[in-house]
Each structure stands twice: as C-alpha cells, then as structure tokens.
Amino acid sequence: DGYAALRKALGRAPTDTVSEVLQSGLRGRGGAGYPTGKKWQLTAAEPGSEKYVICNGDEGDPGAFMDRSLLEGDPHRVLEGLILAGYATGASVGYFYIRAEYPLATARVQLAIDSARAKGYLGKNILGSNFSFEARVRLGAGAYVCGEETALIASIEGKRGSPHARPPYPSVRGLHDAPTTINNVETLASVPEIIVRGGEWYAAIGKGKSTGTKVFAVSGKISRTQLVEVPLGVSVRYVVENLCGGIDRNRQLKAVQTGGPSGGLVPADLLDTPLTYEDMSALGSIIGSGGMIVLDDSVNMVELMHFYLGFNTDESCGKCAPCRIGGFQLKRLYDKLLSGQGQAEDLKQIERIAHAMQSASLCGLGKAAPSPLFATLKYFRAEYEAL
C-alpha cells in the first residue's frame, strides 16, 4: 500500500492530517518524546508561504542503528511520512539530513526520491492536487551535536553546526528563518500507517500517553544483538530476556543502559520497569532514540562513565562554557579516580559540576551529558567509593 496514506490525505484538508496524528498520541521517537501532532500544529499555524520539514537522520548514539535500518530497508515509508508532514504543515520543501557515515542509507533515500518523483509523488501538483513538494538530501559530517535541532538547521544552511538559544523555536523560525518542522526517521515512518488506519487505532497500542510501538537497538553483553519493535509499555526484562535471549549464563546481568550518552541506567532489580516515557523518566532514565546496551557484572561503571564523558567532551561544539569546561573537568576527575588517586571530595566536586552543566548548558548535549553519571552514582556508588 505504498503512498496510500498520501492519496488519502490529499483528499482531505491538511488540518485533518494534523488531527489524525494528534489523536494517535504519536510522540517524537528521536529522544525528547514531544507530541508530533502538536509540533505540526505549531508550524501550520505560522503565517507565510515558505516553510520546511526536515527528517533528522543524524543517528549518533553509540550502539544505535534503528534509523539506519529504516532508511536502508524502507526509504519510501520514511519519504511518504516526510511528504505528509509537508502537506500537514504547509511546507513545500523537505530535507533528509543523514550522517555521511551511512552511504547505503543515503543512496537508497536518493533512489527513493528519484523514483517517487518519476511516479508523480513528488514535484508540482502531486497526484493532480494543488499540493507541490520537493525532497532533497543533505549529509552531516559526523558531528554528534548536529542531532540537536538548531545545530542541524545551521549545518543544512552551510554554517558551523552549533546550537543557538531557544526561543524562537524552529516551528517559528527555523531553516532560512522560515517555520520548520523537524522529525526523527522513526517518527515519520509511523505516520503513513496512522493516516491509513486512523489515529484511534494507533492510540490503542501501547500504554497510557506512550502510544504505538518503538524500535530498540539491543546490543552489549547480550545473546542476540538485534533490532526489536515492541508496543510501548512492555518491560525492559521482556526485551532483554524474552526477545534477545538474555546474557551469558556464567555472568550476572548488572544493568541496561538506555538513551545513549544522554540516558540513564535500569539496574537488574528494576528490569520489570515498563518501557514508557513516564516510567523511564521516573527511574531517572529515558527511552531516547532507542539504544539499549546490556551490561553484565564484568563492566566497571566508573570506566563506563569515563567512556561516555570522553564521548561527550569530544562531541561538544564548545560554544558554551558549562559544556565545554564542565565536560573537560569531569573527565579530568574521572581520570584521577581511575588512577587510584581519588578522594571523597572528588565525588562532591563531580556532582557540583554535573548539576552546573545540567542547569546552564545551551543545548541538550550539555544538559543531558551528566544523566548517566547521576545514574551510576545513584545505583553503583559503591564502585566509586571502592576506588
């Protein structure tokens, strides 16, 4: 049923498409979990004929490969979602922003665009309607911070990929200062089925305000590294043990790290926590874009945090002092801990710096970088104190 959703949408008003997505309860699958329909509604309400939609394919979390799989395996599904987003918001141009490290995904998306244009699903007066839309591909140069909306926009414009303060939000002033909607790959891939089957159908899947399904990339100390798609609301244990075969019988499961460098930890005794935005937030973690790294008792949590701090420090754009300096100082303190020179005062200093980064950093990278740090201190503090 390729492009059946687009045919159906073009027979109705753009507001009907927005209403359907609002009714579905679909939330952004890129990490923040903001209601997709609300985001579309805000852009659609802005005046002006020049508007844009962007597919964020800059998948940078260690251990994440959900978006790559969708772009390589079913690019037309994502493209149809982008066209529907354009129709709903009044945009005439859409961009796929894909990291350059995904050459196969890039090639297949471009092939999908070319074939869709040849079939009349892109270009002027699509399927005989008054709606015209064009899609283009832009490559990211491997900067993790460009997954942040304002940095991504700057990169597409040919500027340095660094974030700027919000407001104004992209829905008001985004690409080329025009209203812009940015959605994650998986978010857009969910839209065609919502339009075909209805928002009520989608809202019936999942749990509470966490509707629909979510794709998780499960890796680490696990029997079967794989992608799994599950209804939101199933437990972490169900994914790890039932679907992915658990861990080596000679080891003990220690924790599951979720949400990438910006996420947290689900310790072994809390594996029955439901995978919903609300339950994970209450635990001090996030679903994020869907990365899930399983850790066994061979993993040292201080060393794990040292790795994530190194990653975030390397990927910081350096624009704001809390992230640039705070990340460096935290990594320096972890170097001291792991060399055996740590003192009790160092833990207090680590927490002070981490709180400062959370409250004062310009964008999500700096604000969320201490999240796994706080999780390791909360659940595995004894490992710090033993150093």
N, C-alpha and C positions, 0 to 999 in steps of 0.2 A: 504493500500500500504506500509506496514512495510518493511523497508530495500530496497525498490525500488530505492531510491536515491543511496544507496551503490552499488547495481547492476549496475546502470547506470554509476556511477563514475569509477568503476573498469574496465569498457570497454573503458575508455579514459585515457589520461595521467593525472598525478596529477596536472600539470600546468593548465589543462582545468578546474579542480575543483576550483583552486585559481582564475582563470579568471572569472568564473561564480559568485563567491562571491564578487569579486571586482566590477563587473558590477552591482550587486544588490544594492550596496551602503550600505549594512548592517554595522551598527556601534555597538560597544560593548554595550550591554544592562546592564552592571554592574555599570555604572555611568560615566566613562570617555568619552564614545562615540567615541573611536578610531576606524577607519575603520578596520573591521575584516579581509578583504582580504589582506590589507597591512600588518597586523600583521602576517598572514600566509605566505605571500610572503617573509618577512624578515627571518623567521625561515627556510623556504625551501631553501633559498639561502645560508645558513650557511653550511660549509663543515662538514663532519663527519657522521658516521652511527648511532651514538647514539643520539636520540632526543626524546623529550617527549611532550605530550599535557596534559593539566590539565583542568578539569571542576571545576570552583570556585562556590561551593555551600555553602559558608560560609556567609549566609544571616544574617546580624546582625543589620540592621537599625530598630529602633523602629517603629512599625506599618507596617513592610514589611512582606509579606507572598506569594510573587509571585513564587519564586524559589521552595519553599516547595511544593506548589500546583503542579507544573510541575513534580517534582521528584516523588511525591506520585501518581499523576494521569496518567502520560505518560512517564515513565522512558525510554522506548525503543526509544522514539523520541529523547531524550537527548543523549542516548548512541549512536544512529546512527550518530548524529551530531559530537560526540567525535571521532568515528571511521573515519568519513570523514575528520575531522581535522587532524587526524594522517596520513591518506593517502595523503592529500594535502601537508603536511609539511615534510613527510619522517620519521615520528615518529613510533616507534614500541610498545610503552607502553603509556597508558593513565591512569590518576588518577581522580577519583571523590573525591574532598575534601569537605566533608559535615559536618556541625556542629553537634556535638553529641546530641544536643537538638532536633534533627529531627530523632528519632528512626524509625518511619514508613517510611520516605523517604529513610533512609539508607537500611532498609530491602528490600524495593521494588527495589531499584537500584541493590542491590546484586542479587536478584532474576532475574532481567532482564539480568544481566551479565551472570549468570549461564545458563539461557535458551537460550540466544544468542550464547553462546559457544557450547551448545548442538546441535544447529541448523546449526552450521558452519559459523556464522557471526563473531566469534572471534577465535583466535588461529592461527595455521600455515596455510599458503596458503588459505586465506579466499575465499570461492566460487570458488576454483580452480585457483586462481590468484597467482601471485608472492608476494602478499602483506600479511604480517603476523602482527597481532596486538593483544595485551592483555590489558584488563582493570582491574583496581583494585580500591578498596575503602579505603580512609583514613579519619579518624574522626578528626575534630577540637575540641579543648577543651573549646570553648566558648569565645575565645579572639577576640574582635572586630577588632583589628589591623591585624589579620591574613587574613582579606579580602584583604589587600594590597599584591600585587603580591610577593614581595621579602620575606615578613614575612610568607606568605603561603608556599613558597618553603622551607624556613627554618624549618617550622613545619613538613612538609612531611619528611624531612631529619632527623627528630628526635631532632632538635635543638630548642632553645628558639625562640618563634615566634616573632621576632622583625625585622624590615626592615633594609635594608642597602642602601647606596647611589647608585644612578644610574646616568650615565652608569657604567659598562655594563648593558644593559637591558636583561631581561630573554630570549628574542629571540636570543641573542648572547651567554649568559652564564647564565643558569638557574638551573634547578634541576640537582644535581650531576655535576655541571659545564658544562652541555650539553645544546645546544639550546632548548628552551622550549616555547611553546605557551600556554597562559592561557586565557580561555574564560569563560564568565558567563553562567549559566544554560540556560537562555532565548536566549542568542546568539546562542548557539549550537542547541537549539530546532528549531530555524528558518532555519538552514542550509538544512535539508533534503528537505523541500518544495522548497527552492531556486534551488537545483540541479534538482529536478523533473520538476518544471515548468519553470525554467530559470531565470537568473539574471534580464533580462529585465522586466519580469512580476513583480518581487518584487519591482524593482525600480519605477514602475508606481504607487505604493501605497505610500501614504504619501505626504510630501510637500518638495520640493527643495532637499537639501542634507540630510534631515531627512526622509529616506525611510522606508517603511514597517509599521508594526504595533508594538504597545508597550502595555505590560500588566501593569496596575496600581493597587495597593492595596489601596483602598479608605477606610479610617476609620476616627474616631474622631466624631465630632458633626454632624453626617450625618444620614439621614433616613435609608439608606441601606448600611451597611458595606459590601463590596464585592470586588472581582477582576473584572476588566473590561479590555477588549482588544479592542483598538481603533487604527485606522490609525493615524500615527503621523501627526500633523497639525490641528486636531480638537482643539477647545478651552477648557480651564480649566472649563469654565461655562458649556459647553456641558456635560462633565463628571460628574460634581458635581450636576447639576440641572436635566438634561435630563435623565441620566443613573442611578444616585444614589438618586434621589428624593429630593435633597436639604436638608435644615436644618429645625428644629422645627419652626413652624410659629410664635411662641411667641418670637423668638430670631432674631437677625440680623447677617448675615454672616460677619465675620471680615476679614478673610484671609485664604488662603490654603497654608500649609507648604509642600514643595516638597523637595525631595532629602535627607531626613533623617537629621542626625546631621551635615551633610556636606552641606546641601542645603540652601534654602532661603525661601522667602515668596512671595506669589501673593496676594496683598491686594484686597479687594472686588471690588474696582473701576477698577481693571485691569484683571478681570476674563475672558475677551474676548481674552486674550493673547493666541496665538496658542501654542500647546504643541509640539514644535520643539527644537532641541538643540540650535539653533541660537537665537530664540525668548526668550527662558528662560534665556540664558546667558546674553542677552541684558537687561533683567529685574533684573539681579543680583542673579538669582537662577539657578538651574539645574534640569534636569529630574531625574538624578541619576539612581538608580536601579528601581524606580517606586513607591516608597512610597508616598502617598498623604494624609495628615492629615488635615481635615477640622476644622476650628476654628470659634466659634461664639463670640458674644460680652461679654460672661461671662469669656472669657480667658484673663488673665493678661499676656501681652507679656514679661514683665520682669521676671515673675515667669516661663514662658515657657523657656526663655533663661537660667535661673538658672538651670532648669532640664537638658537641653542639655549640659551645661558646666559641670555639675556633671557627666553626662554620659561619655563625652569625657575625663574628668580628670581620672575617674575610669578605662577607657579602654586604656589610654596611656601606651605604653610599657615602658616609662621612659628613653629611650635610649638617646634622645636629649633634651638639656636644654630648648629650646624655647617652646616645647610642654609640657614638664614635669613641668617646673616652671611657664611658662606663663599661662597654664590652671589653676593651683592652685591659682595664684594671681588674675586671672579674677573671679574665683568662690568666692574668699575672698571679692572682691569688690562688687559682686552681693549680697553676704550675708549682707554687710554693707548697700547697697541700700534698700534691703527689710526689714531691721530692723529699717528703718526711720532715719538712721544716715548719709545718703549720702549727698555729696556736689557737686557743679558744676564741681570742679576739678576732681572728680572721673570719670566723663564721658570722659574727655580728657585722663585720665590715661588708662581707658578701651580701648579706640581707639588706643593709642600708643602700648599697649601690644598686642592687636589683630593684628595690622599691623606687629609687630615684629614676631609673630607666623606665619603669612602668608608667610613672606619672608624668614624665616630662619629655619623652621621645616624640619626635614629629610624626612618625608613621607606625604602622602595625609591626614592622620588623623589630624596632627597638622596644616597643611597648610589650610585645609578646615574647621576646628573647629570654627573659627570666622565668617564663612559665614552667618549663621542665626543671629548672633549678629549684624553684619552690616545691615542686612535686617530689624531687629526690630528697630535699631536706625534711619534708613532711613525713614521708613513708620510710626513708632509709637513712635517717640522721646518724644512726649508729656507725654506718660506714665512714662518715666524715670524722666522727669522734675517734674512730679507731686508728686514723692516720697519724 
